[in-house]
Amino acid sequence: MKNIDETRAFAREFAHRLHAPCVVALHGDLGMGKSEIARTIIQELRGADTVVPSPTFTIVQNYDGISHFDLYRINDKSELVEIGLGHAMQNDITLIEWPGIAADMLPDNTIHLYITGSENTRNITVSQ
C-alpha cells in the first residue's frame, strides 16, 4: 500500500469480514498504522463520525460491541484480566494492538494482521 488512503480502503473492506465474537491481533512496529487500521474498522462498523482516540494511555476503548485494546503499556499478564480482555474476546469484535503479551490467551481462530514496510509503503499480511 502506497499511502494512508490505500491502508484505510483495506481496513474498510476488511471490517465487513468481522462478526462478533472475533479477535484481530495487529502486529507491527511503531508508526506502521495499527491504530489507523483499528480506527478505520471501528468507524466503518460504527459510523464515520465515531471518535476513536488511541487507547495507548487508557489501554481499552469500547464501541458498542467492538473493543479496542492497546497492550503496549502492559507489563504483567495479570493486568489483562483486570482490563477485561478475556470477556471482550468472548463477546466482541476485539482489536488488539501489541498483542504479544496476550499471545497465550488468544483464541486459535484469531486473525493476525502483520504490518510491515517503510515510511512510504505498507504491506499487510493476513493470517489465521
Secondary structure as UniProt FT lines:
FT   HELIX           4..15
FT   TURN            16..17
FT   STRAND          22..27
FT   TURN            30..31
FT   HELIX           34..46
FT   TURN            48..49
FT   TURN            55..58
FT   STRAND          60..62
FT   STRAND          66..70
FT   TURN            72..73
FT   HELIX           78..82
FT   TURN            83..84
FT   HELIX           85..91
FT   STRAND          93..97
FT   HELIX           99..105
FT   TURN            108..109
FT   STRAND          111..117
FT   STRAND          122..127
//
